[in-house]
Amino acid sequence: MIVDVAKPRGWFGRAFALIAAAGFAVVAYVYLTLPDVRVLAKTNPASTAWMEMRAAEAARDGKSTRRVQRWVPYSRISQNLKRAVLVAEDAAFWDHEGVDLEELRKSIEINWEQGRAVRGASTITQQLAKNLYLSPSRDPLRKLRELIIARRLEAALPKARIFEIYLNVIEWGDGIWGAEAAARTYFGIPAASLNREQSALLAGAIINPRLLNPTRPTARLRARQRIILGRMGEVTPPAPAAVAVVPDPTAAGHEDPAAPEASVHDTDESEDENTVEPELPTTAPPVPEPSPFPTPDPGDTPQPQ
């Protein structure tokens, strides 16, 4: 009996070729439609995708949009805050090229063992890519775009410039954007004057900035503060970046962070559904004093982005 195996093999080969071609087309489309990040080397972004998303949410709910932001150069942000944010968000920032492969591996292992997503591995560069250009969607293509933009940012900008933009545009409360607005809103001082304790509170609140209030810290935020304080000596902020063009703080859409309406009301302790409380990075040697972050309850742990 003669069996013709040419047809099955031919069918498999054609199917594989079609899948490969489709995958290549998707990657090519994503790559070709990405933003040009090179302009950020000398120009500060006037707005971000995250800011526009919040404005759209407010309009949909029939609410007015508040935006409190004042851009400050890297040299006018406290070293304490820089260290605290690196500890809380990306201790290996100096070492990776946009994606921390070691943290990604650990995240995959832990999530696989737990059977659910309990830990993320986004770097500061990935977070900046998402804030500037993307959304909190869990669409795989969105994640692919984030990874590619992060690599582009690392290729086009010095580390300190990436960190400077990040510290000026990230969300630090309802309508509060960047370190200067956060420092003035919560503590009534410029970002340059933040001490260790204040910086650790602000860094700890990044995980859920619309719900965690540094002036009314919850027990969980206090626990994060203690961990961050214990590890701040293990990281070194990048050297100052080149001076960039700074937008006029009085331009439309920018409010004075020192104005009375910039106050922040008390917030609920519950977690945002798109945010996961990560473990602190483990790239630096452990410090005996602090204990690990409290483990979220299985029922209220949100899903990572």
N, C-alpha and C positions, 0 to 999 in steps of 0.2 A: 504493500500500500504506500502510495506516494503522497506526502503531505506538503502542500504549498505554503511555505512560511513567508514568502515574499510579500504577500498582501498585508498581513498583520504588521510586519515590520515597516512596510511602507506607510501604513496608516499611522503608526506610532511616530514615525519620523516627521510626517507632515503636521501632526498635532503638536509635537514638541516645537517645531519651527514656528507655527502660528502663535503658540504661547510666548515663545521667546521674542517674536516680533512685536506682539502686543505689549509685553513688558518693557521692551526697549522704547516703544512709542510713548508709553506713559512716562517713563523716566525722562525722555527727551522733552516732552511737553512741559513737565514740571520744571526742568532745568531752564528751558528757554523762557519761561514766563516768570522767573524769579526776579525780584527787584535788584537794581544796581546799588550795592551797599558802599561803593567807593566814595560816593558823595558825603558819607558820614565822616570821612577823614577830616573835613574842614567845615562842615555844616551841621549844626544841631537840628534834629528833627522838630518841626513845628507841632506835630501831633503824632499819635501812634494808633495802630489798629485797635488797641485795647481801650484807649480814650474814646475813640469813635464808637466802639461797641457799647461802652457805658452810656454815652450820650443817646444812642439809639434805644437802649433799654429804658432810660428815663423818659424819652419821648413817647415810647409805647405805653408807658404807665401813666402818662399825662403829668409827669413831674418836670420841674425845671432842672437844667443841667448846671452843676457847679464844677468848676475846674480851678483848683488851687495849685499853682506850680510856679516856681521861680528857679530858672536854670543858674547853677553856680559851677565854676570851673573845678576841676579835680582837686586843685590845691586848696580850695576853700571848703573841703569836706573833711571832717575829723578823721584822723588816723584810727581813732577808736571805732568809729562806725565802719570804716573799711575793713578792719580786722574782724569785727563782729559779723559782718555780712559774709565775708569769705568763710568763716567758721560755720555759719548756719546754712549757707547755700552751696558752697563749692570750694572746699579747702584745697583741692588739687587744681585750682584755676590756673596757676602758674605753669603747670606741667602738661596739661592736655592741649589739644588743638581744636577745641570746640566740642568734642564728645569724649567723655570720660569712660573709656572702654571697661576699666576695672569695676567702676561703680555700676555700669550697665550690666556686667556679668553678675555681680552680687544681687542686683535688683531682680534679675530674671530668676536666679536660684531661689531667692526668698519668696517671690511671688508664686513660683512653681510649688514650693514646699507648702505654702499656706493655701494653695488652691484658689487664690484671689489676689487682686492687685493691692498690696499694702505698702509698697515702697516704689518711689520714682527715682530716676537717675539723671534728671535734666541738669545740665551745667548752667552757669551764669550766661554763657554765650547762647545756649539754646533758649533760655528764658528771654533774653533780649530779642532774639529772632522772633519768638512768638509774640512778645509785646509790641514790637514795631510793626510787624507785617501780617500776623496770623490771627487765630481765634482759639478758644478753648476746645474746639471740636476734637473728637477722638477719631476722626477720619484718618485712615492710614496714609492717604496722600498728604494730608496736612502735616503729619509727623515727618514724612519724607521731605517735604519742603522745609520744615524746621531744621532738620539735620543738614541739608545742603546749604541753607542760609547761614547756619552757624559756622560751617566750614569756610564759607565766603567771607564772613565777618573776620574770622581769624586770619585769613590770607590778606585781607585788605587793610586791617586796622591793627595798631599796637594793642597789647593787652590792656594798658592803662586807659586807652581811649574807649575800648569796649566797656570797661568797668565804669568809666566816667558817665557814659551814656546810660548805662543800666541804672546807676544811682540817681540819675536825674529824671527817669521816666517811669520807674516801677510804681505800682499802686501801693499807697501806704494808708489807705482809709477811703471812706466815701468821698470821692472828688478830690482826694489829696494825692498828688503825684510828685515823686522825687524827694530827696533827702532834705532839701532846704524847707520845702513846704511842711514836711513831717516834723522837723525839728521845731519850727516856729509854732505849728499848730498844737503839738502835744506838750512842748516844754517852754515855749516862748523865747527861744534862743536860736541863733543861726546854726547851721549844720557844722560849722567850723568849731563850735564850742561844746559839742556833745561830749559828755564824759563816758567812762566805761559802762556804768550801769545803764544810763540812758541809751547808749548805743546797742547794748545787748538786748534791751527790751524792744527797740525798733527792729533789730535783726530777727528776733524771735517772732515778731508779728508778721513778717513777710509771708509766712505760710498761709495766713488767712487774714489779710489786712483789713477787710471790711467788717470783720467780726472781732478781731483781737485789738483792744485799745491799750496802748502803752501807758496811758495815764490811769487806767483802771484795770491793771493786769489780773487775769484769772490765775488759778493755781497752776494750770498747764503752762501759761506764758512765763510765770515765775520760775518754773522748773527749767524751761528752755533758757531763760536768762542765766541761771546758775551754770548750766552746761557750757554755754557760750563764753561766759566770763572765765571759766576754768581752762578754756582752750584758746583764748585769744592770743596768747603768747606764742603759739605754735605756727602762726601764719604771718607772712610779710606782704603788705599791699604792693602792687606794682608801682614802679617809679612814675612820676607825673607825666601826663600825656602832653602833646603839643597843644598850644592854645588854639581853640576853634572859634568860629564865628558864633556869637551868642545872640539869640533872638531878643528883641525888646520885651522886657517883662511886662510892659504896660500894653502890649498889643492885644488885639481881640482874643478872647479865650484864655487869657492869663490873668489871674487875680493876685492880689497882694496876700501872701500867706499870713501876714500879720494882722489882716483885717478881722473884725469881730466875727464875721460869718464863717470864719475858718475853723471855729471850734467844733469838736467832735463829741457826739453824745455817747452815752454808755452803749455797749454792744452785748449781744448774746454770746454765750460761750460755745454754741454749737458750731460745727464745721461746715464750710462751703462744700457743696456736692462735687465740685470739680477739683478739690484740693486734698492732697494727702500729706499728713505730717511725716516727713522723712526722718530717718535716723541721721545723726550727724556723720559727716564723712569720716572714714576710718583710715585715711592715708597718713595721718600724723600719729606719733606715739601716744598711747592713752595717758590721761592724767588721772591720778588716783582719786582726787577730791570729788569731782562731780559724778553723779550716777546717770544712767541712760535716760533718754526722754521717756516719759510715761507711755506705755503701750496703749494705743487707742482701743476702745471696746470694739469687738467684732461687728456689733450692730450699727455703730455710727461712724465707721471708717469710710470716708468718701473714696471715690475712684480716682486714680492718677490721670494726668493728661498725657 
